[in-house]
Amino acid sequence: MLLPLAVGAFGVIEYVNYFVVRLSYPVGRWLTTIGQWRTPQLVQDLRGTAPECSAQ
């Protein structure tokens, strides 16, 4: 029962890390940079691109 809960918690943490706020930093700087709440690069890239229209 513990393994499915651990896998589910890991999935939630990874979702947050990729789509909400960046949680991944080098170990030596983690405590100082985690409080900055940076937007993940993936989200920045998705917001910066417009959907392409193929009107031909």
CHARMM internal coordinates of N, CA and C (Angstrom, degrees):
IC EDIT
DIST 1 N 1 CA 1.4481
DIST 1 CA 1 C 1.5343
ANGL 1 N 1 CA 1 C 110.99
DIST 1 C 2 N 1.3121
ANGL 1 CA 1 C 2 N 116.99
DIHE 1 N 1 CA 1 C 2 N -29.44
DIST 2 N 2 CA 1.4567
ANGL 1 C 2 N 2 CA 120.76
DIHE 1 CA 1 C 2 N 2 CA -179.05
DIST 2 CA 2 C 1.5296
ANGL 2 N 2 CA 2 C 112.10
DIHE 1 C 2 N 2 CA 2 C -70.46
DIST 2 C 3 N 1.3240
ANGL 2 CA 2 C 3 N 116.53
DIHE 2 N 2 CA 2 C 3 N -37.02
DIST 3 N 3 CA 1.4659
ANGL 2 C 3 N 3 CA 120.41
DIHE 2 CA 2 C 3 N 3 CA -178.61
DIST 3 CA 3 C 1.5338
ANGL 3 N 3 CA 3 C 112.28
DIHE 2 C 3 N 3 CA 3 C -62.16
DIST 3 C 4 N 1.3311
ANGL 3 CA 3 C 4 N 120.55
DIHE 3 N 3 CA 3 C 4 N -48.54
DIST 4 N 4 CA 1.4720
ANGL 3 C 4 N 4 CA 119.13
DIHE 3 CA 3 C 4 N 4 CA 177.70
DIST 4 CA 4 C 1.5337
ANGL 4 N 4 CA 4 C 113.14
DIHE 3 C 4 N 4 CA 4 C -61.01
DIST 4 C 5 N 1.3184
ANGL 4 CA 4 C 5 N 117.74
DIHE 4 N 4 CA 4 C 5 N -36.35
DIST 5 N 5 CA 1.4644
ANGL 4 C 5 N 5 CA 120.63
DIHE 4 CA 4 C 5 N 5 CA 177.46
DIST 5 CA 5 C 1.5274
ANGL 5 N 5 CA 5 C 110.82
DIHE 4 C 5 N 5 CA 5 C -66.47
DIST 5 C 6 N 1.3256
ANGL 5 CA 5 C 6 N 116.81
DIHE 5 N 5 CA 5 C 6 N -41.12
DIST 6 N 6 CA 1.4672
ANGL 5 C 6 N 6 CA 120.99
DIHE 5 CA 5 C 6 N 6 CA 179.04
DIST 6 CA 6 C 1.5254
ANGL 6 N 6 CA 6 C 110.61
DIHE 5 C 6 N 6 CA 6 C -65.32
DIST 6 C 7 N 1.3284
ANGL 6 CA 6 C 7 N 117.48
DIHE 6 N 6 CA 6 C 7 N -41.50
DIST 7 N 7 CA 1.4665
ANGL 6 C 7 N 7 CA 121.08
DIHE 6 CA 6 C 7 N 7 CA 178.85
DIST 7 CA 7 C 1.5257
ANGL 7 N 7 CA 7 C 110.00
DIHE 6 C 7 N 7 CA 7 C -66.08
DIST 7 C 8 N 1.3048
ANGL 7 CA 7 C 8 N 117.96
DIHE 7 N 7 CA 7 C 8 N -41.67
DIST 8 N 8 CA 1.4652
ANGL 7 C 8 N 8 CA 121.66
DIHE 7 CA 7 C 8 N 8 CA 177.93
DIST 8 CA 8 C 1.5260
ANGL 8 N 8 CA 8 C 111.56
DIHE 7 C 8 N 8 CA 8 C -63.13
DIST 8 C 9 N 1.3359
ANGL 8 CA 8 C 9 N 117.21
DIHE 8 N 8 CA 8 C 9 N -43.57
DIST 9 N 9 CA 1.4652
ANGL 8 C 9 N 9 CA 120.96
DIHE 8 CA 8 C 9 N 9 CA 178.22
DIST 9 CA 9 C 1.5189
ANGL 9 N 9 CA 9 C 110.58
DIHE 8 C 9 N 9 CA 9 C -63.25
DIST 9 C 10 N 1.3248
ANGL 9 CA 9 C 10 N 116.96
DIHE 9 N 9 CA 9 C 10 N -40.66
DIST 10 N 10 CA 1.4605
ANGL 9 C 10 N 10 CA 120.92
DIHE 9 CA 9 C 10 N 10 CA 177.63
DIST 10 CA 10 C 1.5259
ANGL 10 N 10 CA 10 C 110.26
DIHE 9 C 10 N 10 CA 10 C -61.99
DIST 10 C 11 N 1.3200
ANGL 10 CA 10 C 11 N 117.26
DIHE 10 N 10 CA 10 C 11 N -41.42
DIST 11 N 11 CA 1.4600
ANGL 10 C 11 N 11 CA 121.25
DIHE 10 CA 10 C 11 N 11 CA 178.44
DIST 11 CA 11 C 1.5179
ANGL 11 N 11 CA 11 C 112.49
DIHE 10 C 11 N 11 CA 11 C -62.07
DIST 11 C 12 N 1.3165
ANGL 11 CA 11 C 12 N 117.04
DIHE 11 N 11 CA 11 C 12 N -41.85
DIST 12 N 12 CA 1.4641
ANGL 11 C 12 N 12 CA 120.85
DIHE 11 CA 11 C 12 N 12 CA 178.39
DIST 12 CA 12 C 1.5261
ANGL 12 N 12 CA 12 C 110.61
DIHE 11 C 12 N 12 CA 12 C -64.94
DIST 12 C 13 N 1.3156
ANGL 12 CA 12 C 13 N 117.18
DIHE 12 N 12 CA 12 C 13 N -43.07
DIST 13 N 13 CA 1.4648
ANGL 12 C 13 N 13 CA 121.16
DIHE 12 CA 12 C 13 N 13 CA 179.25
DIST 13 CA 13 C 1.5275
ANGL 13 N 13 CA 13 C 110.45
DIHE 12 C 13 N 13 CA 13 C -62.88
DIST 13 C 14 N 1.3117
ANGL 13 CA 13 C 14 N 117.61
DIHE 13 N 13 CA 13 C 14 N -42.03
DIST 14 N 14 CA 1.4613
ANGL 13 C 14 N 14 CA 120.73
DIHE 13 CA 13 C 14 N 14 CA 179.44
DIST 14 CA 14 C 1.5273
ANGL 14 N 14 CA 14 C 111.39
DIHE 13 C 14 N 14 CA 14 C -67.33
DIST 14 C 15 N 1.3152
ANGL 14 CA 14 C 15 N 117.82
DIHE 14 N 14 CA 14 C 15 N -38.09
DIST 15 N 15 CA 1.4708
ANGL 14 C 15 N 15 CA 120.70
DIHE 14 CA 14 C 15 N 15 CA 176.63
DIST 15 CA 15 C 1.5272
ANGL 15 N 15 CA 15 C 109.96
DIHE 14 C 15 N 15 CA 15 C -60.74
DIST 15 C 16 N 1.3245
ANGL 15 CA 15 C 16 N 116.08
DIHE 15 N 15 CA 15 C 16 N -47.73
DIST 16 N 16 CA 1.4613
ANGL 15 C 16 N 16 CA 120.73
DIHE 15 CA 15 C 16 N 16 CA 178.58
DIST 16 CA 16 C 1.5230
ANGL 16 N 16 CA 16 C 110.06
DIHE 15 C 16 N 16 CA 16 C -60.50
DIST 16 C 17 N 1.3266
ANGL 16 CA 16 C 17 N 117.53
DIHE 16 N 16 CA 16 C 17 N -42.74
DIST 17 N 17 CA 1.4573
ANGL 16 C 17 N 17 CA 122.37
DIHE 16 CA 16 C 17 N 17 CA -178.52
DIST 17 CA 17 C 1.5286
ANGL 17 N 17 CA 17 C 111.55
DIHE 16 C 17 N 17 CA 17 C -62.52
DIST 17 C 18 N 1.3128
ANGL 17 CA 17 C 18 N 118.24
DIHE 17 N 17 CA 17 C 18 N -38.96
DIST 18 N 18 CA 1.4659
ANGL 17 C 18 N 18 CA 121.23
DIHE 17 CA 17 C 18 N 18 CA -176.68
DIST 18 CA 18 C 1.5211
ANGL 18 N 18 CA 18 C 113.57
DIHE 17 C 18 N 18 CA 18 C -84.13
DIST 18 C 19 N 1.3267
ANGL 18 CA 18 C 19 N 118.67
DIHE 18 N 18 CA 18 C 19 N -35.21
DIST 19 N 19 CA 1.4544
ANGL 18 C 19 N 19 CA 120.90
DIHE 18 CA 18 C 19 N 19 CA -169.17
DIST 19 CA 19 C 1.5290
ANGL 19 N 19 CA 19 C 115.53
DIHE 18 C 19 N 19 CA 19 C -117.93
DIST 19 C 20 N 1.3048
ANGL 19 CA 19 C 20 N 119.88
DIHE 19 N 19 CA 19 C 20 N -8.81
DIST 20 N 20 CA 1.4646
ANGL 19 C 20 N 20 CA 120.72
DIHE 19 CA 19 C 20 N 20 CA -176.52
DIST 20 CA 20 C 1.5239
ANGL 20 N 20 CA 20 C 111.40
DIHE 19 C 20 N 20 CA 20 C -118.41
DIST 20 C 21 N 1.3140
ANGL 20 CA 20 C 21 N 116.82
DIHE 20 N 20 CA 20 C 21 N -64.43
DIST 21 N 21 CA 1.4660
ANGL 20 C 21 N 21 CA 121.63
DIHE 20 CA 20 C 21 N 21 CA -178.08
DIST 21 CA 21 C 1.5202
ANGL 21 N 21 CA 21 C 108.63
DIHE 20 C 21 N 21 CA 21 C -145.35
DIST 21 C 22 N 1.3136
ANGL 21 CA 21 C 22 N 115.43
DIHE 21 N 21 CA 21 C 22 N 142.09
DIST 22 N 22 CA 1.4613
ANGL 21 C 22 N 22 CA 119.93
DIHE 21 CA 21 C 22 N 22 CA -178.93
DIST 22 CA 22 C 1.5230
ANGL 22 N 22 CA 22 C 109.89
DIHE 21 C 22 N 22 CA 22 C -73.04
DIST 22 C 23 N 1.3142
ANGL 22 CA 22 C 23 N 115.61
DIHE 22 N 22 CA 22 C 23 N 124.12
DIST 23 N 23 CA 1.4608
ANGL 22 C 23 N 23 CA 121.69
DIHE 22 CA 22 C 23 N 23 CA 178.58
DIST 23 CA 23 C 1.5255
ANGL 23 N 23 CA 23 C 112.44
DIHE 22 C 23 N 23 CA 23 C -111.11
DIST 23 C 24 N 1.3145
ANGL 23 CA 23 C 24 N 117.00
DIHE 23 N 23 CA 23 C 24 N -9.69
DIST 24 N 24 CA 1.4617
ANGL 23 C 24 N 24 CA 121.07
DIHE 23 CA 23 C 24 N 24 CA -175.18
DIST 24 CA 24 C 1.5237
ANGL 24 N 24 CA 24 C 110.76
DIHE 23 C 24 N 24 CA 24 C -94.19
DIST 24 C 25 N 1.3003
ANGL 24 CA 24 C 25 N 116.54
DIHE 24 N 24 CA 24 C 25 N 116.05
DIST 25 N 25 CA 1.4579
ANGL 24 C 25 N 25 CA 123.57
DIHE 24 CA 24 C 25 N 25 CA 177.29
DIST 25 CA 25 C 1.5178
ANGL 25 N 25 CA 25 C 108.05
DIHE 24 C 25 N 25 CA 25 C -139.74
DIST 25 C 26 N 1.3144
ANGL 25 CA 25 C 26 N 117.90
DIHE 25 N 25 CA 25 C 26 N 160.88
DIST 26 N 26 CA 1.4710
ANGL 25 C 26 N 26 CA 119.54
DIHE 25 CA 25 C 26 N 26 CA 174.86
DIST 26 CA 26 C 1.5319
ANGL 26 N 26 CA 26 C 110.25
DIHE 25 C 26 N 26 CA 26 C -58.03
DIST 26 C 27 N 1.3167
ANGL 26 CA 26 C 27 N 116.07
DIHE 26 N 26 CA 26 C 27 N 145.69
DIST 27 N 27 CA 1.4688
ANGL 26 C 27 N 27 CA 121.60
DIHE 26 CA 26 C 27 N 27 CA -174.88
DIST 27 CA 27 C 1.5255
ANGL 27 N 27 CA 27 C 111.85
DIHE 26 C 27 N 27 CA 27 C -55.65
DIST 27 C 28 N 1.3125
ANGL 27 CA 27 C 28 N 117.50
DIHE 27 N 27 CA 27 C 28 N -41.72
DIST 28 N 28 CA 1.4583
ANGL 27 C 28 N 28 CA 120.78
DIHE 27 CA 27 C 28 N 28 CA -177.22
DIST 28 CA 28 C 1.5162
ANGL 28 N 28 CA 28 C 114.53
DIHE 27 C 28 N 28 CA 28 C -67.73
DIST 28 C 29 N 1.3294
ANGL 28 CA 28 C 29 N 117.59
DIHE 28 N 28 CA 28 C 29 N -23.81
DIST 29 N 29 CA 1.4714
ANGL 28 C 29 N 29 CA 121.37
DIHE 28 CA 28 C 29 N 29 CA -178.03
DIST 29 CA 29 C 1.5153
ANGL 29 N 29 CA 29 C 112.72
DIHE 28 C 29 N 29 CA 29 C -112.34
DIST 29 C 30 N 1.3176
ANGL 29 CA 29 C 30 N 118.86
DIHE 29 N 29 CA 29 C 30 N 4.97
DIST 30 N 30 CA 1.4531
ANGL 29 C 30 N 30 CA 121.43
DIHE 29 CA 29 C 30 N 30 CA -172.71
DIST 30 CA 30 C 1.5276
ANGL 30 N 30 CA 30 C 112.07
DIHE 29 C 30 N 30 CA 30 C -59.20
DIST 30 C 31 N 1.3267
ANGL 30 CA 30 C 31 N 117.64
DIHE 30 N 30 CA 30 C 31 N -47.91
DIST 31 N 31 CA 1.4676
ANGL 30 C 31 N 31 CA 120.46
DIHE 30 CA 30 C 31 N 31 CA -176.68
DIST 31 CA 31 C 1.5242
ANGL 31 N 31 CA 31 C 112.54
DIHE 30 C 31 N 31 CA 31 C -64.05
DIST 31 C 32 N 1.3207
ANGL 31 CA 31 C 32 N 117.87
DIHE 31 N 31 CA 31 C 32 N -31.87
DIST 32 N 32 CA 1.4603
ANGL 31 C 32 N 32 CA 119.73
DIHE 31 CA 31 C 32 N 32 CA -178.57
DIST 32 CA 32 C 1.5229
ANGL 32 N 32 CA 32 C 112.69
DIHE 31 C 32 N 32 CA 32 C -84.94
DIST 32 C 33 N 1.3125
ANGL 32 CA 32 C 33 N 118.44
DIHE 32 N 32 CA 32 C 33 N -26.45
DIST 33 N 33 CA 1.4625
ANGL 32 C 33 N 33 CA 120.24
DIHE 32 CA 32 C 33 N 33 CA -176.10
DIST 33 CA 33 C 1.5278
ANGL 33 N 33 CA 33 C 114.36
DIHE 32 C 33 N 33 CA 33 C -99.75
DIST 33 C 34 N 1.3058
ANGL 33 CA 33 C 34 N 119.32
DIHE 33 N 33 CA 33 C 34 N -16.93
DIST 34 N 34 CA 1.4620
ANGL 33 C 34 N 34 CA 120.85
DIHE 33 CA 33 C 34 N 34 CA -177.73
DIST 34 CA 34 C 1.5356
ANGL 34 N 34 CA 34 C 111.10
DIHE 33 C 34 N 34 CA 34 C -66.10
DIST 34 C 35 N 1.3061
ANGL 34 CA 34 C 35 N 118.07
DIHE 34 N 34 CA 34 C 35 N -29.35
DIST 35 N 35 CA 1.4571
ANGL 34 C 35 N 35 CA 121.62
DIHE 34 CA 34 C 35 N 35 CA -179.58
DIST 35 CA 35 C 1.5144
ANGL 35 N 35 CA 35 C 114.25
DIHE 34 C 35 N 35 CA 35 C -74.24
DIST 35 C 36 N 1.3267
ANGL 35 CA 35 C 36 N 118.33
DIHE 35 N 35 CA 35 C 36 N -7.40
DIST 36 N 36 CA 1.4524
ANGL 35 C 36 N 36 CA 121.01
DIHE 35 CA 35 C 36 N 36 CA -178.28
DIST 36 CA 36 C 1.5262
ANGL 36 N 36 CA 36 C 112.64
DIHE 35 C 36 N 36 CA 36 C -81.61
DIST 36 C 37 N 1.3206
ANGL 36 CA 36 C 37 N 119.29
DIHE 36 N 36 CA 36 C 37 N -14.66
DIST 37 N 37 CA 1.4548
ANGL 36 C 37 N 37 CA 124.82
DIHE 36 CA 36 C 37 N 37 CA 176.88
DIST 37 CA 37 C 1.5272
ANGL 37 N 37 CA 37 C 111.79
DIHE 36 C 37 N 37 CA 37 C 49.08
DIST 37 C 38 N 1.3219
ANGL 37 CA 37 C 38 N 116.60
DIHE 37 N 37 CA 37 C 38 N 58.51
DIST 38 N 38 CA 1.4663
ANGL 37 C 38 N 38 CA 121.38
DIHE 37 CA 37 C 38 N 38 CA 179.55
DIST 38 CA 38 C 1.5276
ANGL 38 N 38 CA 38 C 111.32
DIHE 37 C 38 N 38 CA 38 C -76.88
DIST 38 C 39 N 1.3194
ANGL 38 CA 38 C 39 N 114.92
DIHE 38 N 38 CA 38 C 39 N 144.67
DIST 39 N 39 CA 1.4596
ANGL 38 C 39 N 39 CA 120.71
DIHE 38 CA 38 C 39 N 39 CA 175.99
DIST 39 CA 39 C 1.5219
ANGL 39 N 39 CA 39 C 108.52
DIHE 38 C 39 N 39 CA 39 C -74.75
DIST 39 C 40 N 1.3312
ANGL 39 CA 39 C 40 N 118.35
DIHE 39 N 39 CA 39 C 40 N 132.19
DIST 40 N 40 CA 1.4588
ANGL 39 C 40 N 40 CA 120.64
DIHE 39 CA 39 C 40 N 40 CA 179.42
DIST 40 CA 40 C 1.5277
ANGL 40 N 40 CA 40 C 112.32
DIHE 39 C 40 N 40 CA 40 C -58.97
DIST 40 C 41 N 1.3196
ANGL 40 CA 40 C 41 N 117.08
DIHE 40 N 40 CA 40 C 41 N 147.11
DIST 41 N 41 CA 1.4624
ANGL 40 C 41 N 41 CA 122.12
DIHE 40 CA 40 C 41 N 41 CA -178.89
DIST 41 CA 41 C 1.5298
ANGL 41 N 41 CA 41 C 111.10
DIHE 40 C 41 N 41 CA 41 C -60.85
DIST 41 C 42 N 1.3154
ANGL 41 CA 41 C 42 N 117.63
DIHE 41 N 41 CA 41 C 42 N -35.54
DIST 42 N 42 CA 1.4585
ANGL 41 C 42 N 42 CA 120.97
DIHE 41 CA 41 C 42 N 42 CA 178.62
DIST 42 CA 42 C 1.5298
ANGL 42 N 42 CA 42 C 110.86
DIHE 41 C 42 N 42 CA 42 C -59.36
DIST 42 C 43 N 1.3156
ANGL 42 CA 42 C 43 N 117.09
DIHE 42 N 42 CA 42 C 43 N -44.04
DIST 43 N 43 CA 1.4614
ANGL 42 C 43 N 43 CA 121.32
DIHE 42 CA 42 C 43 N 43 CA 179.81
DIST 43 CA 43 C 1.5257
ANGL 43 N 43 CA 43 C 110.14
DIHE 42 C 43 N 43 CA 43 C -67.31
DIST 43 C 44 N 1.3240
ANGL 43 CA 43 C 44 N 117.20
DIHE 43 N 43 CA 43 C 44 N -40.65
DIST 44 N 44 CA 1.4620
ANGL 43 C 44 N 44 CA 120.45
DIHE 43 CA 43 C 44 N 44 CA 177.35
DIST 44 CA 44 C 1.5237
ANGL 44 N 44 CA 44 C 110.28
DIHE 43 C 44 N 44 CA 44 C -60.32
DIST 44 C 45 N 1.3280
ANGL 44 CA 44 C 45 N 116.89
DIHE 44 N 44 CA 44 C 45 N -42.52
DIST 45 N 45 CA 1.4612
ANGL 44 C 45 N 45 CA 120.79
DIHE 44 CA 44 C 45 N 45 CA 179.09
DIST 45 CA 45 C 1.5251
ANGL 45 N 45 CA 45 C 111.68
DIHE 44 C 45 N 45 CA 45 C -65.10
DIST 45 C 46 N 1.3201
ANGL 45 CA 45 C 46 N 117.21
DIHE 45 N 45 CA 45 C 46 N -41.98
DIST 46 N 46 CA 1.4616
ANGL 45 C 46 N 46 CA 120.51
DIHE 45 CA 45 C 46 N 46 CA -179.70
DIST 46 CA 46 C 1.5208
ANGL 46 N 46 CA 46 C 111.89
DIHE 45 C 46 N 46 CA 46 C -66.30
DIST 46 C 47 N 1.2990
ANGL 46 CA 46 C 47 N 117.54
DIHE 46 N 46 CA 46 C 47 N -37.39
DIST 47 N 47 CA 1.4652
ANGL 46 C 47 N 47 CA 121.07
DIHE 46 CA 46 C 47 N 47 CA 179.18
DIST 47 CA 47 C 1.5247
ANGL 47 N 47 CA 47 C 111.72
DIHE 46 C 47 N 47 CA 47 C -72.97
DIST 47 C 48 N 1.3196
ANGL 47 CA 47 C 48 N 117.14
DIHE 47 N 47 CA 47 C 48 N -26.38
DIST 48 N 48 CA 1.4422
ANGL 47 C 48 N 48 CA 121.28
DIHE 47 CA 47 C 48 N 48 CA -175.80
DIST 48 CA 48 C 1.5060
ANGL 48 N 48 CA 48 C 114.62
DIHE 47 C 48 N 48 CA 48 C -85.13
DIST 48 C 49 N 1.3274
ANGL 48 CA 48 C 49 N 117.96
DIHE 48 N 48 CA 48 C 49 N -10.15
DIST 49 N 49 CA 1.4559
ANGL 48 C 49 N 49 CA 120.48
DIHE 48 CA 48 C 49 N 49 CA -177.91
DIST 49 CA 49 C 1.5237
ANGL 49 N 49 CA 49 C 109.83
DIHE 48 C 49 N 49 CA 49 C -106.48
DIST 49 C 50 N 1.3162
ANGL 49 CA 49 C 50 N 114.55
DIHE 49 N 49 CA 49 C 50 N 136.89
DIST 50 N 50 CA 1.4665
ANGL 49 C 50 N 50 CA 120.41
DIHE 49 CA 49 C 50 N 50 CA 176.23
DIST 50 CA 50 C 1.5185
ANGL 50 N 50 CA 50 C 108.56
DIHE 49 C 50 N 50 CA 50 C -95.33
DIST 50 C 51 N 1.3210
ANGL 50 CA 50 C 51 N 117.70
DIHE 50 N 50 CA 50 C 51 N 144.70
DIST 51 N 51 CA 1.4579
ANGL 50 C 51 N 51 CA 118.88
DIHE 50 CA 50 C 51 N 51 CA 177.38
DIST 51 CA 51 C 1.5270
ANGL 51 N 51 CA 51 C 111.13
DIHE 50 C 51 N 51 CA 51 C -63.82
DIST 51 C 52 N 1.2939
ANGL 51 CA 51 C 52 N 114.57
DIHE 51 N 51 CA 51 C 52 N 138.58
DIST 52 N 52 CA 1.4643
ANGL 51 C 52 N 52 CA 119.35
DIHE 51 CA 51 C 52 N 52 CA -178.87
DIST 52 CA 52 C 1.5264
ANGL 52 N 52 CA 52 C 110.63
DIHE 51 C 52 N 52 CA 52 C -83.71
DIST 52 C 53 N 1.3026
ANGL 52 CA 52 C 53 N 115.88
DIHE 52 N 52 CA 52 C 53 N 138.60
DIST 53 N 53 CA 1.4646
ANGL 52 C 53 N 53 CA 121.89
DIHE 52 CA 52 C 53 N 53 CA 176.11
DIST 53 CA 53 C 1.5092
ANGL 53 N 53 CA 53 C 107.89
DIHE 52 C 53 N 53 CA 53 C -104.83
DIST 53 C 54 N 1.2908
ANGL 53 CA 53 C 54 N 116.63
DIHE 53 N 53 CA 53 C 54 N 131.87
DIST 54 N 54 CA 1.4669
ANGL 53 C 54 N 54 CA 119.56
DIHE 53 CA 53 C 54 N 54 CA 178.19
DIST 54 CA 54 C 1.5308
ANGL 54 N 54 CA 54 C 108.33
DIHE 53 C 54 N 54 CA 54 C -108.91
DIST 54 C 55 N 1.3220
ANGL 54 CA 54 C 55 N 114.75
DIHE 54 N 54 CA 54 C 55 N 71.46
DIST 55 N 55 CA 1.4702
ANGL 54 C 55 N 55 CA 120.14
DIHE 54 CA 54 C 55 N 55 CA 179.29
DIST 55 CA 55 C 1.5240
ANGL 55 N 55 CA 55 C 109.09
DIHE 54 C 55 N 55 CA 55 C -89.02
DIST 55 C 56 N 1.3173
ANGL 55 CA 55 C 56 N 115.30
DIHE 55 N 55 CA 55 C 56 N 103.75
DIST 56 N 56 CA 1.4628
ANGL 55 C 56 N 56 CA 120.05
DIHE 55 CA 55 C 56 N 56 CA -179.00
DIST 56 CA 56 C 1.4958
ANGL 56 N 56 CA 56 C 110.03
DIHE 55 C 56 N 56 CA 56 C -128.44
END
COOR INIT
IC SEED 1 N 1 CA 1 C
IC BUILD
